Amino acid sequence: MPLAQLPPTMRDLVEATATALGVGAELVLPCVLAGALIASRGNFKVKVSDGYFEALTEYFLVIAASGERKSAVVGLFRHVFEQEEALRIKHSAERQGVAREVLRKATAKKKHELAKKFGRLYDECRDVDAVKNLLWDEIAAVERLDMAVCGDAVPRRILIDATTPQALAAELARHGEVLAIFEAEGRTLKQFSPAMDDIFLKGFTGEPYTSDTKTAGTVRLRTPMLSICVCAQPNIADQFYGNKDLVGHGLTARFLPLFVPTSSAMSGGGLADFPPGLVAPYEAHMRALLQIPAPAGTEGERAFHVLDLSYGAYKELDRYTREIDAQLRAGLCERYAAFARKLHGHAARLAANVHLFVHPDPQNHPIAPATMVCGIALAEYFRKHAAVAFVAEARDGVTYAPKILQWMERQRLAHFTEREAHRGIGSSRHTVAQIRAGIDELERHNFLRRYVSLSRSSICVVHPDAYRV
């Protein structure tokens, strides 16, 4: 885990939080990174080269077994955004007044006039699409006016819970086309289907998106920006990466997966009292990022702060890009090629993500070479986890290791065979290959050693300290 490359403030925050909550740093790091992206409110892009920009957002997927205190960690780092949302609701209520009511009435009048015009044209040609095309500019103008009313009446949300793609599109339209999903139970992944992937693909790149909804009509998004940090149990992640449609459409390649090691998830980490004020600097920095205004754009268009790469940072990224391209040509990333093709983009985004922690005014400073080195190290770290996520057999190991370890702990076993493990966790529900993959994972983390015996099934000898809490 590349903690050494992180800026000192980030590294100290990750390590201190992990120690205080008794969890692995692997669970804390993506939540810290996601916090800065959420606070940046989609106002930044990274200039990778001439004419090539990456939206400053990321999708993190943390895979951790039950009992890892995912909710505690996520709750800690999303608390500042919940507080800010509450303040926005309060201030919005205080701003209710005559001006908004006048705007609402003017919008209703425009809608009525447009509806009458639409009806007359439809009576003449009986072609809905033709009338829509003819009145496209007027419809868009009324939609913008309607959004202005909503924007004045409804506070800008920061976070949104798992939802349907139609509802998500409508909420993005109401809240400045920027939202974040930051949750600990994997509900978002449970709802993913091929019908949902388009809004998430466009939210990753900031490309235009159009959706026809039953309740909000046609929703047109110019530059939707989503940030996602989802913690999920291994079986939910397995279903996500096992969905061939999502893999084929490229959605899974946008996610940065991170498997919390079995040794961390099952170690029974301490429940030390959380030091008051430990995350106070983090929360202050998040509030400062939230206050950075978006640059003024032309009418109807959104503008972004552009984060430039220093010459040294550009050279580091160029070297890494060439390295990845060579590995792809050699077939070294065959099992996760779609993810590998996006590694240089992830590296640029992650470097910019870290850059948000380095400067209080990140838009006024180029990304330094050391920051790019950190971004590349993070990309390589997530790459190792992607190599597991995209291979079913490897996912089985991560999924079944905790199940086998729980069975071992209940029985306080000193040794066992694969056949006994298969019976112990339910032979009718699991395959021999899945059990074997779980044992392999436990062996990699030194919980046991497998020895060949004269019997058909090898013997697994448990490490003397495997059950020590």
C-alpha positions as semicolon CSV with decimal commas, in nm:
position;residue;x (nm);y (nm);z (nm)
1;M;0,000;0,000;0,000
2;P;0,166;0,327;-0,112
3;L;0,120;0,525;0,209
4;A;0,479;0,652;0,199
5;Q;0,413;0,847;-0,122
6;L;0,112;1,031;0,021
7;P;0,146;1,389;0,147
8;P;0,214;1,383;0,524
9;T;-0,129;1,521;0,618
10;M;-0,305;1,249;0,416
11;R;-0,080;0,972;0,545
12;D;-0,124;1,077;0,907
13;L;-0,503;1,095;0,865
14;V;-0,523;0,747;0,710
15;E;-0,298;0,582;0,967
16;A;-0,448;0,756;1,271
17;T;-0,805;0,678;1,163
18;A;-0,723;0,314;1,094
19;T;-0,561;0,279;1,436
20;A;-0,841;0,458;1,621
21;L;-1,119;0,254;1,459
22;G;-0,929;-0,074;1,462
23;V;-0,956;-0,128;1,087
24;G;-0,714;-0,166;0,799
25;A;-0,573;0,139;0,627
26;E;-0,702;-0,019;0,304
27;L;-1,056;0,066;0,414
28;V;-0,971;0,424;0,510
29;L;-0,764;0,539;0,210
30;P;-1,038;0,534;-0,059
31;C;-1,279;0,712;0,176
32;V;-1,027;0,992;0,227
33;L;-0,965;1,020;-0,148
34;A;-1,339;1,017;-0,219
35;G;-1,399;1,295;0,033
36;A;-1,183;1,541;-0,161
37;L;-1,349;1,450;-0,491
38;I;-1,694;1,501;-0,341
39;A;-1,588;1,837;-0,197
40;S;-1,448;1,950;-0,533
41;R;-1,807;1,941;-0,666
42;G;-1,710;1,847;-1,021
43;N;-1,548;2,187;-1,073
44;F;-1,211;2,055;-1,192
45;K;-1,062;1,883;-1,494
46;V;-0,707;1,761;-1,547
47;K;-0,526;1,865;-1,862
48;V;-0,335;1,550;-1,957
49;S;-0,213;1,684;-2,292
50;D;-0,322;1,928;-2,562
51;G;-0,692;1,870;-2,623
52;Y;-0,712;1,580;-2,375
53;F;-0,879;1,638;-2,039
54;E;-0,986;1,398;-1,765
55;A;-1,282;1,486;-1,543
56;L;-1,174;1,502;-1,180
57;T;-1,387;1,227;-1,036
58;E;-1,344;0,859;-0,951
59;Y;-1,550;0,552;-0,867
60;F;-1,408;0,359;-0,569
61;L;-1,528;0,009;-0,479
62;V;-1,405;-0,123;-0,143
63;I;-1,467;-0,495;-0,091
64;A;-1,460;-0,597;0,276
65;A;-1,607;-0,886;0,471
66;S;-1,882;-0,846;0,727
67;G;-1,767;-0,700;1,058
68;E;-1,500;-0,472;0,911
69;R;-1,680;-0,159;1,041
70;K;-1,747;-0,024;0,694
71;S;-2,036;0,188;0,821
72;A;-1,823;0,349;1,092
73;V;-1,551;0,451;0,847
74;V;-1,790;0,579;0,579
75;G;-2,000;0,760;0,839
76;L;-1,693;0,935;0,974
77;F;-1,586;1,078;0,639
78;R;-1,929;1,165;0,503
79;H;-2,035;1,343;0,823
80;V;-1,899;1,680;0,706
81;F;-2,109;1,661;0,389
82;E;-2,422;1,574;0,584
83;Q;-2,361;1,881;0,801
84;E;-2,313;2,102;0,496
85;E;-2,634;1,970;0,341
86;A;-2,823;2,052;0,661
87;L;-2,688;2,409;0,650
88;R;-2,795;2,445;0,288
89;I;-3,146;2,331;0,372
90;K;-3,161;2,587;0,653
91;H;-3,032;2,871;0,435
92;S;-3,264;2,773;0,151
93;A;-3,565;2,797;0,381
94;E;-3,453;3,143;0,486
95;R;-3,433;3,256;0,123
96;Q;-3,792;3,164;0,037
97;G;-3,972;3,480;-0,070
98;V;-4,159;3,686;-0,325
99;A;-3,888;3,669;-0,592
100;R;-3,914;3,292;-0,621
101;E;-4,293;3,305;-0,637
102;V;-4,278;3,557;-0,923
103;L;-4,032;3,335;-1,109
104;R;-4,255;3,033;-1,054
105;K;-4,559;3,212;-1,201
106;A;-4,359;3,333;-1,501
107;T;-4,240;2,978;-1,565
108;A;-4,594;2,842;-1,543
109;K;-4,709;3,099;-1,798
110;K;-4,429;3,003;-2,039
111;K;-4,516;2,636;-1,999
112;H;-4,881;2,706;-2,076
113;E;-4,794;2,905;-2,390
114;L;-4,555;2,634;-2,510
115;A;-4,813;2,362;-2,446
116;K;-5,071;2,545;-2,660
117;K;-4,818;2,593;-2,940
118;F;-4,717;2,227;-2,920
119;G;-5,082;2,123;-2,941
120;R;-5,150;2,335;-3,251
121;L;-4,847;2,197;-3,435
122;Y;-4,930;1,841;-3,337
123;D;-5,285;1,880;-3,471
124;E;-5,134;1,980;-3,806
125;C;-4,880;1,698;-3,851
126;R;-4,963;1,428;-3,591
127;D;-4,590;1,362;-3,540
128;V;-4,463;1,412;-3,184
129;D;-4,094;1,382;-3,274
130;A;-4,127;1,634;-3,556
131;V;-4,291;1,886;-3,323
132;K;-4,021;1,827;-3,059
133;N;-3,749;1,896;-3,313
134;L;-3,925;2,209;-3,435
135;L;-3,966;2,347;-3,083
136;W;-3,638;2,214;-2,945
137;D;-3,488;2,554;-2,854
138;E;-3,808;2,676;-2,689
139;I;-3,846;2,353;-2,491
140;A;-3,485;2,380;-2,373
141;A;-3,540;2,743;-2,270
142;V;-3,843;2,650;-2,059
143;E;-3,652;2,359;-1,905
144;R;-3,370;2,595;-1,803
145;L;-3,623;2,834;-1,654
146;D;-3,786;2,548;-1,468
147;M;-3,448;2,437;-1,335
148;A;-3,383;2,793;-1,219
149;V;-3,702;2,780;-1,015
150;C;-3,605;2,445;-0,865
151;G;-3,253;2,566;-0,801
152;D;-3,386;2,862;-0,608
153;A;-3,637;2,656;-0,412
154;V;-3,444;2,335;-0,354
155;P;-3,110;2,328;-0,171
156;R;-2,818;2,186;-0,365
157;R;-2,763;1,834;-0,237
158;I;-2,416;1,686;-0,213
159;L;-2,495;1,320;-0,150
160;I;-2,759;1,089;-0,289
161;D;-2,846;0,733;-0,189
162;A;-2,879;0,442;-0,429
163;T;-3,152;0,516;-0,681
164;T;-3,287;0,437;-1,027
165;P;-3,112;0,588;-1,332
166;Q;-3,420;0,799;-1,414
167;A;-3,439;0,941;-1,062
168;L;-3,064;0,997;-1,056
169;A;-3,081;1,194;-1,381
170;A;-3,364;1,408;-1,244
171;E;-3,175;1,472;-0,919
172;L;-2,860;1,566;-1,111
173;A;-3,064;1,817;-1,312
174;R;-3,206;1,968;-0,993
175;H;-2,873;1,996;-0,814
176;G;-2,633;2,148;-1,061
177;E;-2,549;1,822;-1,241
178;V;-2,314;1,720;-0,958
179;L;-2,382;1,451;-0,695
180;A;-2,196;1,184;-0,501
181;I;-2,279;0,835;-0,376
182;F;-2,093;0,751;-0,054
183;E;-2,232;0,443;0,117
184;A;-2,127;0,137;0,315
185;E;-2,371;-0,142;0,232
186;G;-2,330;-0,191;-0,142
187;R;-2,689;-0,095;-0,226
188;T;-2,576;0,087;-0,539
189;L;-2,404;-0,224;-0,674
190;K;-2,709;-0,438;-0,598
191;Q;-2,918;-0,216;-0,825
192;F;-2,675;-0,207;-1,117
193;S;-2,807;-0,344;-1,443
194;P;-2,719;-0,288;-1,810
195;A;-3,006;-0,037;-1,824
196;M;-2,829;0,178;-1,563
197;D;-2,479;0,188;-1,699
198;D;-2,519;0,484;-1,937
199;I;-2,582;0,746;-1,669
200;F;-2,282;0,617;-1,470
201;L;-2,059;0,609;-1,778
202;K;-2,153;0,969;-1,860
203;G;-2,117;1,075;-1,496
204;F;-1,759;0,947;-1,505
205;T;-1,661;1,142;-1,817
206;G;-1,888;1,448;-1,787
207;E;-2,047;1,385;-2,127
208;P;-2,405;1,489;-2,221
209;Y;-2,687;1,259;-2,116
210;T;-3,058;1,259;-2,205
211;S;-3,327;1,058;-2,030
212;D;-3,705;1,037;-2,065
213;T;-3,861;0,999;-1,720
214;K;-4,221;0,940;-1,618
215;T;-4,223;1,203;-1,345
216;A;-3,979;1,470;-1,468
217;G;-4,028;1,440;-1,843
218;T;-3,721;1,465;-2,062
219;V;-3,405;1,537;-1,862
220;R;-3,103;1,673;-2,049
221;L;-2,769;1,689;-1,872
222;R;-2,483;1,879;-2,034
223;T;-2,192;1,779;-1,808
224;P;-2,309;1,538;-1,535
225;M;-2,042;1,462;-1,275
226;L;-2,066;1,173;-1,029
227;S;-1,827;1,069;-0,754
228;I;-1,877;0,724;-0,602
229;C;-1,732;0,544;-0,302
230;V;-1,914;0,220;-0,226
231;C;-1,816;-0,039;0,034
232;A;-1,959;-0,383;-0,030
233;Q;-1,927;-0,741;0,084
234;P;-1,740;-0,985;-0,144
235;N;-2,052;-1,162;-0,273
236;I;-2,199;-0,832;-0,397
237;A;-1,874;-0,740;-0,572
238;D;-1,862;-1,087;-0,724
239;Q;-2,205;-1,035;-0,880
240;F;-2,095;-0,695;-1,012
241;Y;-1,779;-0,821;-1,179
242;G;-1,952;-1,139;-1,290
243;N;-2,212;-0,944;-1,492
244;K;-2,091;-0,984;-1,851
245;D;-2,303;-0,693;-1,973
246;L;-2,153;-0,446;-1,726
247;V;-1,803;-0,572;-1,806
248;G;-1,870;-0,558;-2,180
249;H;-2,008;-0,203;-2,164
250;G;-1,696;-0,082;-1,983
251;L;-1,860;0,020;-1,655
252;T;-1,648;-0,211;-1,438
253;A;-1,330;-0,065;-1,591
254;R;-1,424;0,275;-1,446
255;F;-1,424;0,144;-1,089
256;L;-1,110;0,128;-0,876
257;P;-1,149;-0,191;-0,671
258;L;-0,979;-0,251;-0,339
259;F;-1,004;-0,579;-0,149
260;V;-0,953;-0,534;0,224
261;P;-0,717;-0,822;0,316
262;T;-0,861;-1,115;0,507
263;S;-0,602;-1,057;0,777
264;S;-0,752;-0,712;0,834
265;A;-1,118;-0,802;0,788
266;M;-1,103;-1,098;1,027
267;S;-0,852;-0,972;1,280
268;G;-1,109;-0,837;1,524
269;G;-0,942;-0,497;1,538
270;G;-0,967;-0,299;1,859
271;L;-1,242;-0,054;1,935
272;A;-1,026;0,224;2,069
273;D;-1,199;0,546;2,166
274;F;-1,198;0,777;1,869
275;P;-0,987;1,084;1,955
276;P;-1,198;1,401;1,939
277;G;-1,084;1,634;1,667
278;L;-0,882;1,375;1,477
279;V;-1,069;1,449;1,154
280;A;-1,116;1,820;1,227
281;P;-0,840;1,921;0,980
282;Y;-0,998;1,693;0,718
283;E;-1,340;1,849;0,770
284;A;-1,197;2,202;0,757
285;H;-1,022;2,120;0,430
286;M;-1,339;1,968;0,283
287;R;-1,534;2,283;0,370
288;A;-1,264;2,496;0,207
289;L;-1,287;2,289;-0,113
290;L;-1,666;2,321;-0,108
291;Q;-1,627;2,700;-0,103
292;I;-1,417;2,716;-0,421
293;P;-1,659;2,857;-0,680
294;A;-1,686;2,718;-1,030
295;P;-1,546;2,954;-1,295
296;A;-1,802;3,154;-1,488
297;G;-1,907;2,995;-1,816
298;T;-2,099;3,116;-2,117
299;E;-2,479;3,101;-2,107
300;G;-2,595;2,744;-2,080
301;E;-2,241;2,609;-2,065
302;R;-2,046;2,497;-1,763
303;A;-1,684;2,595;-1,707
304;F;-1,416;2,410;-1,511
305;H;-1,097;2,488;-1,327
306;V;-0,821;2,323;-1,528
307;L;-0,539;2,155;-1,336
308;D;-0,224;2,162;-1,547
309;L;0,060;1,915;-1,521
310;S;0,405;2,051;-1,454
311;Y;0,664;1,943;-1,710
312;G;0,803;1,686;-1,467
313;A;0,456;1,548;-1,393
314;Y;0,384;1,521;-1,764
315;K;0,707;1,325;-1,820
316;E;0,621;1,086;-1,536
317;L;0,274;1,023;-1,678
318;D;0,410;0,982;-2,031
319;R;0,661;0,724;-1,908
320;Y;0,385;0,534;-1,728
321;T;0,156;0,546;-2,031
322;R;0,429;0,399;-2,252
323;E;0,494;0,128;-1,995
324;I;0,127;0,027;-1,983
325;D;0,097;0,032;-2,363
326;A;0,396;-0,203;-2,390
327;Q;0,241;-0,442;-2,138
328;L;-0,089;-0,439;-2,326
329;R;0,085;-0,520;-2,654
330;A;0,270;-0,806;-2,485
331;G;-0,058;-0,949;-2,355
332;L;0,043;-0,912;-1,990
333;C;-0,291;-0,756;-1,892
334;E;-0,516;-0,986;-2,091
335;R;-0,750;-1,074;-1,803
336;Y;-0,819;-0,708;-1,721
337;A;-0,728;-0,531;-2,046
338;A;-1,023;-0,288;-2,039
339;F;-0,915;-0,164;-1,696
340;A;-0,548;-0,148;-1,798
341;R;-0,630;0,074;-2,097
342;K;-0,768;0,332;-1,855
343;L;-0,478;0,316;-1,611
344;H;-0,304;0,630;-1,737
345;G;-0,632;0,821;-1,701
346;H;-0,681;0,683;-1,350
347;A;-0,324;0,784;-1,265
348;A;-0,388;1,142;-1,380
349;R;-0,715;1,158;-1,185
350;L;-0,557;1,013;-0,870
351;A;-0,266;1,256;-0,891
352;A;-0,514;1,544;-0,919
353;N;-0,709;1,389;-0,631
354;V;-0,398;1,403;-0,411
355;H;-0,325;1,755;-0,544
356;L;-0,650;1,869;-0,378
357;F;-0,490;1,788;-0,041
358;V;-0,160;1,959;-0,121
359;H;-0,287;2,313;-0,187
360;P;-0,580;2,509;-0,039
361;D;-0,621;2,670;-0,383
362;P;-0,540;2,375;-0,613
363;Q;-0,655;2,559;-0,925
364;N;-0,366;2,804;-0,889
365;H;-0,087;2,544;-0,887
366;P;0,029;2,287;-1,143
367;I;0,046;1,923;-1,038
368;A;0,400;1,855;-0,917
369;P;0,613;1,557;-1,029
370;A;0,605;1,406;-0,678
371;T;0,225;1,423;-0,681
372;M;0,214;1,244;-1,016
373;V;0,447;0,976;-0,881
374;C;0,198;0,931;-0,596
375;G;-0,092;0,910;-0,843
376;I;0,089;0,644;-1,044
377;A;0,169;0,446;-0,728
378;L;-0,199;0,456;-0,633
379;A;-0,301;0,348;-0,984
380;E;-0,062;0,053;-0,961
381;Y;-0,201;-0,037;-0,619
382;F;-0,557;-0,044;-0,750
383;R;-0,433;-0,233;-1,055
384;K;-0,322;-0,524;-0,835
385;H;-0,672;-0,541;-0,692
386;A;-0,826;-0,517;-1,040
387;A;-0,623;-0,821;-1,141
388;V;-0,819;-1,007;-0,873
389;A;-1,156;-0,843;-0,940
390;F;-1,168;-0,940;-1,308
391;V;-1,079;-1,308;-1,251
392;A;-1,360;-1,524;-1,113
393;E;-1,124;-1,774;-0,947
394;A;-0,939;-1,496;-0,765
395;R;-1,269;-1,340;-0,651
396;D;-1,368;-1,678;-0,510
397;G;-1,056;-1,674;-0,296
398;V;-1,142;-1,337;-0,146
399;T;-1,506;-1,438;-0,097
400;Y;-1,447;-1,778;0,062
401;A;-1,145;-1,707;0,280
402;P;-1,354;-1,530;0,550
403;K;-1,615;-1,810;0,543
404;I;-1,349;-2,077;0,596
405;L;-1,173;-1,871;0,863
406;Q;-1,499;-1,825;1,055
407;W;-1,556;-2,202;1,044
408;M;-1,197;-2,263;1,161
409;E;-1,242;-2,021;1,452
410;R;-1,569;-2,180;1,562
411;Q;-1,410;-2,524;1,567
412;R;-1,069;-2,400;1,694
413;L;-0,906;-2,637;1,447
414;A;-0,535;-2,715;1,448
415;H;-0,555;-2,882;1,108
416;F;-0,815;-2,991;0,854
417;T;-0,855;-3,117;0,499
418;E;-1,020;-2,955;0,199
419;R;-1,297;-3,213;0,221
420;E;-1,364;-3,122;0,585
421;A;-1,372;-2,752;0,499
422;H;-1,617;-2,824;0,217
423;R;-1,851;-3,007;0,455
424;G;-1,796;-2,751;0,731
425;I;-1,930;-2,449;0,542
426;G;-2,199;-2,639;0,348
427;S;-2,101;-2,871;0,065
428;S;-2,438;-2,839;-0,109
429;R;-2,397;-2,463;-0,160
430;H;-2,032;-2,436;-0,261
431;T;-1,800;-2,603;-0,511
432;V;-1,468;-2,769;-0,437
433;A;-1,294;-2,509;-0,656
434;Q;-1,439;-2,225;-0,446
435;I;-1,323;-2,387;-0,122
436;R;-0,979;-2,444;-0,269
437;A;-0,956;-2,080;-0,378
438;G;-1,047;-1,967;-0,025
439;I;-0,780;-2,191;0,127
440;D;-0,526;-2,054;-0,122
441;E;-0,613;-1,701;-0,008
442;L;-0,570;-1,794;0,360
443;E;-0,235;-1,953;0,279
444;R;-0,121;-1,635;0,105
445;H;-0,196;-1,444;0,425
446;N;-0,014;-1,700;0,645
447;F;-0,318;-1,831;0,829
448;L;-0,222;-2,186;0,734
449;R;0,009;-2,405;0,531
450;R;-0,104;-2,681;0,299
451;Y;0,089;-3,010;0,306
452;V;0,053;-3,303;0,070
453;S;-0,064;-3,617;0,249
454;L;-0,101;-3,979;0,149
455;S;-0,476;-3,932;0,149
456;R;-0,662;-3,782;-0,145
457;S;-0,708;-3,446;0,025
458;S;-0,408;-3,241;0,138
459;I;-0,382;-3,135;0,502
460;C;-0,405;-2,769;0,601
461;V;-0,206;-2,693;0,917
462;V;-0,329;-2,382;1,097
463;H;-0,077;-2,120;1,210
464;P;-0,047;-2,111;1,593
465;D;-0,141;-1,740;1,600
466;A;-0,431;-1,763;1,353
467;Y;-0,698;-1,723;1,622
468;R;-0,522;-1,463;1,830
469;V;-0,728;-1,144;1,861
